[in-house]
Amino acid sequence: MQSKVTIGKKGEEEAVRYLKKRGYRIIERNFRCKLGEIDIIAIDKNYLVFIEVKKRDSSSFGNPLESVDEKKQKQIEKVALSFLRYKGLSDVDCRFDVVSITLDKIELIKDAFQI
């Protein structure tokens, strides 16, 4: 059985390939600060997009999207605001997307939640 870290890294690689094929321009991966981490930060048309990647090799823990609950959303929001402050960005349109990866499909949920 693979570790969560290995599954997560493979999921991020799959997500990056998937997003690039859809025109996203990846600008940062695994942005970390004391508040947490954002898997992928990209540009999609006129949006700066913060992307959470969830991969599951088994259905025993449910759909990957279910793990992006309100608590996780709040953490992503705090890290995103930290990124914007760190980069000196104040007047950009932002969006939060989620990439869900299971054994049989990859699903992109654009504008998955609001802050």
ZALUMLUM-293047 format. One record per atom (N, C-alpha, C): residue number from 1; atom name; x, y, z; residue in three letters. Coordinates in nm, 3 decimals, decimal comma, padded with zeros to 5 digits. Example, Ala and Ser with C-alpha at 12.3 -4.5 7.8 and 13.67 -1.06 7.14 Angstrom:
BEGIN
pt seq 1&atom N&east 01,319&north -00,569&up 00,780&type ALA $
pt seq 1&atom CA&east 01,230&north -00,450&up 00,780&type ALA $
pt seq 1&atom C&east 01,320&north -00,330&up 00,780&type ALA $
pt seq 2&atom N&east 01,285&north -00,225&up 00,708&type SER $
pt seq 2&atom CA&east 01,367&north -00,106&up 00,714&type SER $
pt seq 2&atom C&east 01,290&north 00,003&up 00,787&type SER $
REM end
This chain:
BEGIN
pt seq 1&atom N&east 00,084&north -00,119&up 00,000&type MET $
pt seq 1&atom CA&east 00,000&north 00,000&up 00,000&type MET $
pt seq 1&atom C&east 00,089&north 00,126&up 00,000&type MET $
pt seq 2&atom N&east 00,051&north 00,225&up -00,078&type GLN $
pt seq 2&atom CA&east 00,127&north 00,348&up -00,087&type GLN $
pt seq 2&atom C&east 00,093&north 00,441&up 00,028&type GLN $
pt seq 3&atom N&east 00,189&north 00,524&up 00,066&type SER $
pt seq 3&atom CA&east 00,165&north 00,621&up 00,173&type SER $
pt seq 3&atom C&east 00,078&north 00,735&up 00,120&type SER $
pt seq 4&atom N&east 00,017&north 00,808&up 00,215&type LYS $
pt seq 4&atom CA&east -00,066&north 00,923&up 00,178&type LYS $
pt seq 4&atom C&east 00,016&north 01,027&up 00,102&type LYS $
pt seq 5&atom N&east 00,143&north 01,044&up 00,143&type VAL $
pt seq 5&atom CA&east 00,230&north 01,142&up 00,078&type VAL $
pt seq 5&atom C&east 00,255&north 01,101&up -00,067&type VAL $
pt seq 6&atom N&east 00,284&north 00,974&up -00,090&type THR $
pt seq 6&atom CA&east 00,309&north 00,925&up -00,226&type THR $
pt seq 6&atom C&east 00,184&north 00,940&up -00,312&type THR $
pt seq 7&atom N&east 00,070&north 00,902&up -00,259&type ILE $
pt seq 7&atom CA&east -00,057&north 00,917&up -00,333&type ILE $
pt seq 7&atom C&east -00,082&north 01,064&up -00,363&type ILE $
pt seq 8&atom N&east -00,058&north 01,151&up -00,265&type GLY $
pt seq 8&atom CA&east -00,078&north 01,295&up -00,283&type GLY $
pt seq 8&atom C&east 00,011&north 01,353&up -00,391&type GLY $
pt seq 9&atom N&east 00,139&north 01,315&up -00,390&type LYS $
pt seq 9&atom CA&east 00,234&north 01,367&up -00,490&type LYS $
pt seq 9&atom C&east 00,195&north 01,320&up -00,630&type LYS $
pt seq 10&atom N&east 00,158&north 01,193&up -00,643&type LYS $
pt seq 10&atom CA&east 00,113&north 01,141&up -00,773&type LYS $
pt seq 10&atom C&east -00,012&north 01,215&up -00,818&type LYS $
pt seq 11&atom N&east -00,102&north 01,240&up -00,725&type GLY $
pt seq 11&atom CA&east -00,224&north 01,313&up -00,758&type GLY $
pt seq 11&atom C&east -00,194&north 01,453&up -00,808&type GLY $
pt seq 12&atom N&east -00,101&north 01,520&up -00,743&type GLU $
pt seq 12&atom CA&east -00,065&north 01,656&up -00,787&type GLU $
pt seq 12&atom C&east -00,004&north 01,654&up -00,926&type GLU $
pt seq 13&atom N&east 00,080&north 01,556&up -00,955&type GLU $
pt seq 13&atom CA&east 00,138&north 01,545&up -01,090&type GLU $
pt seq 13&atom C&east 00,028&north 01,524&up -01,194&type GLU $
pt seq 14&atom N&east -00,066&north 01,436&up -01,165&type GLU $
pt seq 14&atom CA&east -00,179&north 01,413&up -01,256&type GLU $
pt seq 14&atom C&east -00,260&north 01,540&up -01,274&type GLU $
pt seq 15&atom N&east -00,285&north 01,610&up -01,164&type ALA $
pt seq 15&atom CA&east -00,364&north 01,733&up -01,169&type ALA $
pt seq 15&atom C&east -00,295&north 01,840&up -01,253&type ALA $
pt seq 16&atom N&east -00,164&north 01,855&up -01,237&type VAL $
pt seq 16&atom CA&east -00,090&north 01,955&up -01,315&type VAL $
pt seq 16&atom C&east -00,103&north 01,925&up -01,465&type VAL $
pt seq 17&atom N&east -00,083&north 01,800&up -01,503&type ARG $
pt seq 17&atom CA&east -00,096&north 01,764&up -01,646&type ARG $
pt seq 17&atom C&east -00,238&north 01,795&up -01,695&type ARG $
pt seq 18&atom N&east -00,337&north 01,757&up -01,617&type TYR $
pt seq 18&atom CA&east -00,478&north 01,778&up -01,651&type TYR $
pt seq 18&atom C&east -00,508&north 01,928&up -01,666&type TYR $
pt seq 19&atom N&east -00,462&north 02,008&up -01,571&type LEU $
pt seq 19&atom CA&east -00,489&north 02,152&up -01,575&type LEU $
pt seq 19&atom C&east -00,418&north 02,220&up -01,693&type LEU $
pt seq 20&atom N&east -00,294&north 02,181&up -01,719&type LYS $
pt seq 20&atom CA&east -00,221&north 02,240&up -01,832&type LYS $
pt seq 20&atom C&east -00,293&north 02,213&up -01,964&type LYS $
pt seq 21&atom N&east -00,348&north 02,093&up -01,979&type LYS $
pt seq 21&atom CA&east -00,423&north 02,060&up -02,102&type LYS $
pt seq 21&atom C&east -00,547&north 02,147&up -02,116&type LYS $
pt seq 22&atom N&east -00,596&north 02,200&up -02,006&type ARG $
pt seq 22&atom CA&east -00,715&north 02,285&up -02,008&type ARG $
pt seq 22&atom C&east -00,680&north 02,433&up -02,007&type ARG $
pt seq 23&atom N&east -00,554&north 02,465&up -02,029&type GLY $
pt seq 23&atom CA&east -00,513&north 02,604&up -02,045&type GLY $
pt seq 23&atom C&east -00,469&north 02,676&up -01,919&type GLY $
pt seq 24&atom N&east -00,463&north 02,607&up -01,808&type TYR $
pt seq 24&atom CA&east -00,415&north 02,670&up -01,685&type TYR $
pt seq 24&atom C&east -00,264&north 02,690&up -01,696&type TYR $
pt seq 25&atom N&east -00,217&north 02,803&up -01,644&type ARG $
pt seq 25&atom CA&east -00,074&north 02,828&up -01,637&type ARG $
pt seq 25&atom C&east -00,033&north 02,817&up -01,490&type ARG $
pt seq 26&atom N&east 00,044&north 02,714&up -01,460&type ILE $
pt seq 26&atom CA&east 00,085&north 02,687&up -01,322&type ILE $
pt seq 26&atom C&east 00,192&north 02,788&up -01,282&type ILE $
pt seq 27&atom N&east 00,169&north 02,860&up -01,171&type ILE $
pt seq 27&atom CA&east 00,269&north 02,958&up -01,127&type ILE $
pt seq 27&atom C&east 00,339&north 02,916&up -00,998&type ILE $
pt seq 28&atom N&east 00,275&north 02,827&up -00,921&type GLU $
pt seq 28&atom CA&east 00,339&north 02,782&up -00,798&type GLU $
pt seq 28&atom C&east 00,276&north 02,650&up -00,754&type GLU $
pt seq 29&atom N&east 00,361&north 02,568&up -00,694&type ARG $
pt seq 29&atom CA&east 00,314&north 02,440&up -00,639&type ARG $
pt seq 29&atom C&east 00,356&north 02,431&up -00,494&type ARG $
pt seq 30&atom N&east 00,269&north 02,374&up -00,414&type ASN $
pt seq 30&atom CA&east 00,297&north 02,350&up -00,273&type ASN $
pt seq 30&atom C&east 00,341&north 02,477&up -00,199&type ASN $
pt seq 31&atom N&east 00,264&north 02,584&up -00,216&type PHE $
pt seq 31&atom CA&east 00,291&north 02,707&up -00,141&type PHE $
pt seq 31&atom C&east 00,261&north 02,681&up 00,006&type PHE $
pt seq 32&atom N&east 00,363&north 02,704&up 00,091&type ARG $
pt seq 32&atom CA&east 00,348&north 02,679&up 00,234&type ARG $
pt seq 32&atom C&east 00,371&north 02,807&up 00,313&type ARG $
pt seq 33&atom N&east 00,296&north 02,818&up 00,420&type CYS $
pt seq 33&atom CA&east 00,320&north 02,920&up 00,520&type CYS $
pt seq 33&atom C&east 00,281&north 02,859&up 00,654&type CYS $
pt seq 34&atom N&east 00,291&north 02,935&up 00,760&type LYS $
pt seq 34&atom CA&east 00,262&north 02,877&up 00,892&type LYS $
pt seq 34&atom C&east 00,116&north 02,834&up 00,907&type LYS $
pt seq 35&atom N&east 00,029&north 02,882&up 00,817&type LEU $
pt seq 35&atom CA&east -00,114&north 02,849&up 00,825&type LEU $
pt seq 35&atom C&east -00,151&north 02,722&up 00,750&type LEU $
pt seq 36&atom N&east -00,061&north 02,674&up 00,665&type GLY $
pt seq 36&atom CA&east -00,091&north 02,554&up 00,588&type GLY $
pt seq 36&atom C&east -00,029&north 02,557&up 00,450&type GLY $
pt seq 37&atom N&east -00,092&north 02,487&up 00,357&type GLU $
pt seq 37&atom CA&east -00,038&north 02,470&up 00,222&type GLU $
pt seq 37&atom C&east -00,150&north 02,473&up 00,119&type GLU $
pt seq 38&atom N&east -00,116&north 02,526&up 00,003&type ILE $
pt seq 38&atom CA&east -00,204&north 02,517&up -00,114&type ILE $
pt seq 38&atom C&east -00,130&north 02,436&up -00,218&type ILE $
pt seq 39&atom N&east -00,198&north 02,335&up -00,272&type ASP $
pt seq 39&atom CA&east -00,133&north 02,241&up -00,364&type ASP $
pt seq 39&atom C&east -00,083&north 02,308&up -00,491&type ASP $
pt seq 40&atom N&east -00,172&north 02,382&up -00,558&type ILE $
pt seq 40&atom CA&east -00,137&north 02,442&up -00,687&type ILE $
pt seq 40&atom C&east -00,197&north 02,582&up -00,694&type ILE $
pt seq 41&atom N&east -00,119&north 02,676&up -00,745&type ILE $
pt seq 41&atom CA&east -00,169&north 02,810&up -00,773&type ILE $
pt seq 41&atom C&east -00,144&north 02,833&up -00,922&type ILE $
pt seq 42&atom N&east -00,248&north 02,878&up -00,992&type ALA $
pt seq 42&atom CA&east -00,239&north 02,889&up -01,137&type ALA $
pt seq 42&atom C&east -00,318&north 03,010&up -01,187&type ALA $
pt seq 43&atom N&east -00,296&north 03,038&up -01,314&type ILE $
pt seq 43&atom CA&east -00,374&north 03,141&up -01,383&type ILE $
pt seq 43&atom C&east -00,466&north 03,069&up -01,481&type ILE $
pt seq 44&atom N&east -00,594&north 03,102&up -01,475&type ASP $
pt seq 44&atom CA&east -00,692&north 03,052&up -01,571&type ASP $
pt seq 44&atom C&east -00,768&north 03,171&up -01,624&type ASP $
pt seq 45&atom N&east -00,738&north 03,207&up -01,748&type LYS $
pt seq 45&atom CA&east -00,793&north 03,327&up -01,810&type LYS $
pt seq 45&atom C&east -00,759&north 03,448&up -01,723&type LYS $
pt seq 46&atom N&east -00,858&north 03,516&up -01,664&type ASN $
pt seq 46&atom CA&east -00,830&north 03,635&up -01,584&type ASN $
pt seq 46&atom C&east -00,832&north 03,609&up -01,435&type ASN $
pt seq 47&atom N&east -00,825&north 03,482&up -01,395&type TYR $
pt seq 47&atom CA&east -00,834&north 03,447&up -01,254&type TYR $
pt seq 47&atom C&east -00,703&north 03,390&up -01,201&type TYR $
pt seq 48&atom N&east -00,672&north 03,427&up -01,078&type LEU $
pt seq 48&atom CA&east -00,569&north 03,360&up -01,002&type LEU $
pt seq 48&atom C&east -00,644&north 03,249&up -00,928&type LEU $
pt seq 49&atom N&east -00,603&north 03,126&up -00,949&type VAL $
pt seq 49&atom CA&east -00,680&north 03,012&up -00,898&type VAL $
pt seq 49&atom C&east -00,598&north 02,934&up -00,796&type VAL $
pt seq 50&atom N&east -00,660&north 02,914&up -00,681&type PHE $
pt seq 50&atom CA&east -00,601&north 02,832&up -00,575&type PHE $
pt seq 50&atom C&east -00,666&north 02,695&up -00,585&type PHE $
pt seq 51&atom N&east -00,584&north 02,592&up -00,603&type ILE $
pt seq 51&atom CA&east -00,638&north 02,459&up -00,636&type ILE $
pt seq 51&atom C&east -00,599&north 02,357&up -00,529&type ILE $
pt seq 52&atom N&east -00,700&north 02,291&up -00,477&type GLU $
pt seq 52&atom CA&east -00,680&north 02,180&up -00,384&type GLU $
pt seq 52&atom C&east -00,695&north 02,051&up -00,462&type GLU $
pt seq 53&atom N&east -00,599&north 01,961&up -00,445&type VAL $
pt seq 53&atom CA&east -00,600&north 01,833&up -00,515&type VAL $
pt seq 53&atom C&east -00,631&north 01,723&up -00,414&type VAL $
pt seq 54&atom N&east -00,729&north 01,640&up -00,445&type LYS $
pt seq 54&atom CA&east -00,763&north 01,526&up -00,360&type LYS $
pt seq 54&atom C&east -00,764&north 01,401&up -00,444&type LYS $
pt seq 55&atom N&east -00,683&north 01,304&up -00,404&type LYS $
pt seq 55&atom CA&east -00,674&north 01,177&up -00,476&type LYS $
pt seq 55&atom C&east -00,707&north 01,064&up -00,381&type LYS $
pt seq 56&atom N&east -00,782&north 00,968&up -00,433&type ARG $
pt seq 56&atom CA&east -00,815&north 00,848&up -00,357&type ARG $
pt seq 56&atom C&east -00,789&north 00,726&up -00,444&type ARG $
pt seq 57&atom N&east -00,715&north 00,632&up -00,391&type ASP $
pt seq 57&atom CA&east -00,692&north 00,505&up -00,461&type ASP $
pt seq 57&atom C&east -00,796&north 00,401&up -00,421&type ASP $
pt seq 58&atom N&east -00,883&north 00,440&up -00,329&type SER $
pt seq 58&atom CA&east -00,984&north 00,348&up -00,280&type SER $
pt seq 58&atom C&east -01,109&north 00,428&up -00,246&type SER $
pt seq 59&atom N&east -01,224&north 00,365&up -00,255&type SER $
pt seq 59&atom CA&east -01,348&north 00,435&up -00,221&type SER $
pt seq 59&atom C&east -01,384&north 00,417&up -00,074&type SER $
pt seq 60&atom N&east -01,300&north 00,350&up 00,003&type SER $
pt seq 60&atom CA&east -01,333&north 00,322&up 00,142&type SER $
pt seq 60&atom C&east -01,341&north 00,448&up 00,229&type SER $
pt seq 61&atom N&east -01,279&north 00,558&up 00,184&type PHE $
pt seq 61&atom CA&east -01,287&north 00,683&up 00,259&type PHE $
pt seq 61&atom C&east -01,380&north 00,783&up 00,192&type PHE $
pt seq 62&atom N&east -01,460&north 00,738&up 00,096&type GLY $
pt seq 62&atom CA&east -01,556&north 00,826&up 00,029&type GLY $
pt seq 62&atom C&east -01,496&north 00,901&up -00,087&type GLY $
pt seq 63&atom N&east -01,577&north 00,986&up -00,145&type ASN $
pt seq 63&atom CA&east -01,538&north 01,070&up -00,257&type ASN $
pt seq 63&atom C&east -01,434&north 01,171&up -00,211&type ASN $
pt seq 64&atom N&east -01,330&north 01,195&up -00,290&type PRO $
pt seq 64&atom CA&east -01,228&north 01,293&up -00,250&type PRO $
pt seq 64&atom C&east -01,284&north 01,431&up -00,219&type PRO $
pt seq 65&atom N&east -01,389&north 01,470&up -00,289&type LEU $
pt seq 65&atom CA&east -01,446&north 01,604&up -00,268&type LEU $
pt seq 65&atom C&east -01,502&north 01,621&up -00,128&type LEU $
pt seq 66&atom N&east -01,547&north 01,513&up -00,068&type GLU $
pt seq 66&atom CA&east -01,605&north 01,521&up 00,066&type GLU $
pt seq 66&atom C&east -01,504&north 01,568&up 00,169&type GLU $
pt seq 67&atom N&east -01,376&north 01,550&up 00,142&type SER $
pt seq 67&atom CA&east -01,274&north 01,590&up 00,239&type SER $
pt seq 67&atom C&east -01,243&north 01,740&up 00,233&type SER $
pt seq 68&atom N&east -01,297&north 01,811&up 00,133&type VAL $
pt seq 68&atom CA&east -01,279&north 01,956&up 00,127&type VAL $
pt seq 68&atom C&east -01,400&north 02,018&up 00,195&type VAL $
pt seq 69&atom N&east -01,407&north 01,996&up 00,325&type ASP $
pt seq 69&atom CA&east -01,519&north 02,045&up 00,404&type ASP $
pt seq 69&atom C&east -01,498&north 02,191&up 00,443&type ASP $
pt seq 70&atom N&east -01,590&north 02,244&up 00,522&type GLU $
pt seq 70&atom CA&east -01,584&north 02,386&up 00,558&type GLU $
pt seq 70&atom C&east -01,455&north 02,421&up 00,633&type GLU $
pt seq 71&atom N&east -01,409&north 02,332&up 00,719&type LYS $
pt seq 71&atom CA&east -01,284&north 02,356&up 00,792&type LYS $
pt seq 71&atom C&east -01,166&north 02,366&up 00,695&type LYS $
pt seq 72&atom N&east -01,158&north 02,274&up 00,598&type LYS $
pt seq 72&atom CA&east -01,051&north 02,275&up 00,499&type LYS $
pt seq 72&atom C&east -01,060&north 02,401&up 00,413&type LYS $
pt seq 73&atom N&east -01,182&north 02,439&up 00,376&type GLN $
pt seq 73&atom CA&east -01,201&north 02,560&up 00,296&type GLN $
pt seq 73&atom C&east -01,150&north 02,683&up 00,368&type GLN $
pt seq 74&atom N&east -01,178&north 02,694&up 00,497&type LYS $
pt seq 74&atom CA&east -01,131&north 02,809&up 00,576&type LYS $
pt seq 74&atom C&east -00,978&north 02,812&up 00,582&type LYS $
pt seq 75&atom N&east -00,917&north 02,694&up 00,595&type GLN $
pt seq 75&atom CA&east -00,770&north 02,689&up 00,598&type GLN $
pt seq 75&atom C&east -00,713&north 02,734&up 00,463&type GLN $
pt seq 76&atom N&east -00,771&north 02,685&up 00,354&type ILE $
pt seq 76&atom CA&east -00,724&north 02,723&up 00,220&type ILE $
pt seq 76&atom C&east -00,739&north 02,874&up 00,202&type ILE $
pt seq 77&atom N&east -00,851&north 02,929&up 00,248&type GLU $
pt seq 77&atom CA&east -00,875&north 03,073&up 00,238&type GLU $
pt seq 77&atom C&east -00,765&north 03,151&up 00,311&type GLU $
pt seq 78&atom N&east -00,729&north 03,110&up 00,432&type LYS $
pt seq 78&atom CA&east -00,626&north 03,180&up 00,508&type LYS $
pt seq 78&atom C&east -00,490&north 03,173&up 00,438&type LYS $
pt seq 79&atom N&east -00,457&north 03,058&up 00,384&type VAL $
pt seq 79&atom CA&east -00,330&north 03,044&up 00,313&type VAL $
pt seq 79&atom C&east -00,331&north 03,129&up 00,186&type VAL $
pt seq 80&atom N&east -00,444&north 03,131&up 00,116&type ALA $
pt seq 80&atom CA&east -00,456&north 03,212&up -00,006&type ALA $
pt seq 80&atom C&east -00,436&north 03,361&up 00,027&type ALA $
pt seq 81&atom N&east -00,498&north 03,408&up 00,135&type LEU $
pt seq 81&atom CA&east -00,480&north 03,548&up 00,174&type LEU $
pt seq 81&atom C&east -00,335&north 03,576&up 00,211&type LEU $
pt seq 82&atom N&east -00,270&north 03,482&up 00,274&type SER $
pt seq 82&atom CA&east -00,128&north 03,496&up 00,306&type SER $
pt seq 82&atom C&east -00,045&north 03,506&up 00,179&type SER $
pt seq 83&atom N&east -00,076&north 03,421&up 00,080&type PHE $
pt seq 83&atom CA&east -00,006&north 03,426&up -00,049&type PHE $
pt seq 83&atom C&east -00,023&north 03,562&up -00,115&type PHE $
pt seq 84&atom N&east -00,146&north 03,613&up -00,116&type LEU $
pt seq 84&atom CA&east -00,173&north 03,743&up -00,180&type LEU $
pt seq 84&atom C&east -00,095&north 03,855&up -00,110&type LEU $
pt seq 85&atom N&east -00,091&north 03,853&up 00,023&type ARG $
pt seq 85&atom CA&east -00,014&north 03,954&up 00,097&type ARG $
pt seq 85&atom C&east 00,135&north 03,940&up 00,067&type ARG $
pt seq 86&atom N&east 00,185&north 03,817&up 00,069&type TYR $
pt seq 86&atom CA&east 00,327&north 03,789&up 00,045&type TYR $
pt seq 86&atom C&east 00,371&north 03,839&up -00,093&type TYR $
pt seq 87&atom N&east 00,284&north 03,820&up -00,192&type LYS $
pt seq 87&atom CA&east 00,317&north 03,861&up -00,329&type LYS $
pt seq 87&atom C&east 00,278&north 04,006&up -00,359&type LYS $
pt seq 88&atom N&east 00,215&north 04,074&up -00,262&type GLY $
pt seq 88&atom CA&east 00,174&north 04,213&up -00,283&type GLY $
pt seq 88&atom C&east 00,060&north 04,228&up -00,382&type GLY $
pt seq 89&atom N&east -00,026&north 04,128&up -00,388&type LEU $
pt seq 89&atom CA&east -00,140&north 04,130&up -00,480&type LEU $
pt seq 89&atom C&east -00,266&north 04,169&up -00,403&type LEU $
pt seq 90&atom N&east -00,332&north 04,273&up -00,450&type SER $
pt seq 90&atom CA&east -00,452&north 04,315&up -00,378&type SER $
pt seq 90&atom C&east -00,574&north 04,327&up -00,468&type SER $
pt seq 91&atom N&east -00,552&north 04,349&up -00,595&type ASP $
pt seq 91&atom CA&east -00,666&north 04,374&up -00,683&type ASP $
pt seq 91&atom C&east -00,671&north 04,269&up -00,794&type ASP $
pt seq 92&atom N&east -00,677&north 04,142&up -00,755&type VAL $
pt seq 92&atom CA&east -00,685&north 04,034&up -00,853&type VAL $
pt seq 92&atom C&east -00,812&north 03,953&up -00,828&type VAL $
pt seq 93&atom N&east -00,868&north 03,903&up -00,934&type ASP $
pt seq 93&atom CA&east -00,983&north 03,814&up -00,922&type ASP $
pt seq 93&atom C&east -00,933&north 03,675&up -00,891&type ASP $
pt seq 94&atom N&east -00,985&north 03,619&up -00,783&type CYS $
pt seq 94&atom CA&east -00,942&north 03,486&up -00,738&type CYS $
pt seq 94&atom C&east -01,057&north 03,388&up -00,741&type CYS $
pt seq 95&atom N&east -01,019&north 03,262&up -00,747&type ARG $
pt seq 95&atom CA&east -01,117&north 03,154&up -00,748&type ARG $
pt seq 95&atom C&east -01,055&north 03,034&up -00,678&type ARG $
pt seq 96&atom N&east -01,141&north 02,949&up -00,623&type PHE $
pt seq 96&atom CA&east -01,096&north 02,826&up -00,557&type PHE $
pt seq 96&atom C&east -01,152&north 02,707&up -00,634&type PHE $
pt seq 97&atom N&east -01,062&north 02,627&up -00,688&type ASP $
pt seq 97&atom CA&east -01,101&north 02,506&up -00,762&type ASP $
pt seq 97&atom C&east -01,055&north 02,383&up -00,684&type ASP $
pt seq 98&atom N&east -01,120&north 02,272&up -00,711&type VAL $
pt seq 98&atom CA&east -01,080&north 02,145&up -00,653&type VAL $
pt seq 98&atom C&east -01,065&north 02,043&up -00,766&type VAL $
pt seq 99&atom N&east -00,956&north 01,968&up -00,763&type VAL $
pt seq 99&atom CA&east -00,938&north 01,857&up -00,856&type VAL $
pt seq 99&atom C&east -00,953&north 01,729&up -00,775&type VAL $
pt seq 100&atom N&east -01,049&north 01,647&up -00,816&type SER $
pt seq 100&atom CA&east -01,076&north 01,520&up -00,751&type SER $
pt seq 100&atom C&east -01,028&north 01,408&up -00,842&type SER $
pt seq 101&atom N&east -00,945&north 01,320&up -00,787&type ILE $
pt seq 101&atom CA&east -00,889&north 01,211&up -00,867&type ILE $
pt seq 101&atom C&east -00,923&north 01,078&up -00,800&type ILE $
pt seq 102&atom N&east -00,987&north 00,993&up -00,876&type THR $
pt seq 102&atom CA&east -01,015&north 00,857&up -00,830&type THR $
pt seq 102&atom C&east -00,952&north 00,761&up -00,931&type THR $
pt seq 103&atom N&east -00,967&north 00,634&up -00,907&type LEU $
pt seq 103&atom CA&east -00,906&north 00,535&up -00,996&type LEU $
pt seq 103&atom C&east -00,957&north 00,547&up -01,140&type LEU $
pt seq 104&atom N&east -01,082&north 00,590&up -01,156&type ASP $
pt seq 104&atom CA&east -01,140&north 00,589&up -01,290&type ASP $
pt seq 104&atom C&east -01,165&north 00,727&up -01,352&type ASP $
pt seq 105&atom N&east -01,141&north 00,837&up -01,278&type LYS $
pt seq 105&atom CA&east -01,163&north 00,967&up -01,341&type LYS $
pt seq 105&atom C&east -01,096&north 01,081&up -01,266&type LYS $
pt seq 106&atom N&east -01,078&north 01,190&up -01,341&type ILE $
pt seq 106&atom CA&east -01,033&north 01,317&up -01,284&type ILE $
pt seq 106&atom C&east -01,146&north 01,415&up -01,307&type ILE $
pt seq 107&atom N&east -01,179&north 01,487&up -01,201&type GLU $
pt seq 107&atom CA&east -01,288&north 01,584&up -01,210&type GLU $
pt seq 107&atom C&east -01,238&north 01,718&up -01,161&type GLU $
pt seq 108&atom N&east -01,265&north 01,823&up -01,239&type LEU $
pt seq 108&atom CA&east -01,230&north 01,960&up -01,202&type LEU $
pt seq 108&atom C&east -01,357&north 02,033&up -01,162&type LEU $
pt seq 109&atom N&east -01,358&north 02,086&up -01,041&type ILE $
pt seq 109&atom CA&east -01,472&north 02,165&up -00,996&type ILE $
pt seq 109&atom C&east -01,423&north 02,310&up -00,987&type ILE $
pt seq 110&atom N&east -01,462&north 02,389&up -01,086&type LYS $
pt seq 110&atom CA&east -01,425&north 02,529&up -01,088&type LYS $
pt seq 110&atom C&east -01,513&north 02,604&up -00,988&type LYS $
pt seq 111&atom N&east -01,452&north 02,703&up -00,923&type ASP $
pt seq 111&atom CA&east -01,526&north 02,785&up -00,827&type ASP $
pt seq 111&atom C&east -01,598&north 02,696&up -00,725&type ASP $
pt seq 112&atom N&east -01,524&north 02,602&up -00,669&type ALA $
pt seq 112&atom CA&east -01,579&north 02,500&up -00,580&type ALA $
pt seq 112&atom C&east -01,637&north 02,557&up -00,451&type ALA $
pt seq 113&atom N&east -01,580&north 02,669&up -00,406&type PHE $
pt seq 113&atom CA&east -01,634&north 02,735&up -00,287&type PHE $
pt seq 113&atom C&east -01,596&north 02,882&up -00,290&type PHE $
pt seq 114&atom N&east -01,666&north 02,961&up -00,210&type GLN $
pt seq 114&atom CA&east -01,646&north 03,106&up -00,203&type GLN $
pt seq 114&atom C&east -01,588&north 03,142&up -00,067&type GLN $
pt seq 115&atom N&east -01,516&north 03,254&up -00,066&type ILE $
pt seq 115&atom CA&east -01,471&north 03,305&up 00,065&type ILE $
pt seq 115&atom C&east -01,552&north 03,427&up 00,100&type ILE $
REM end
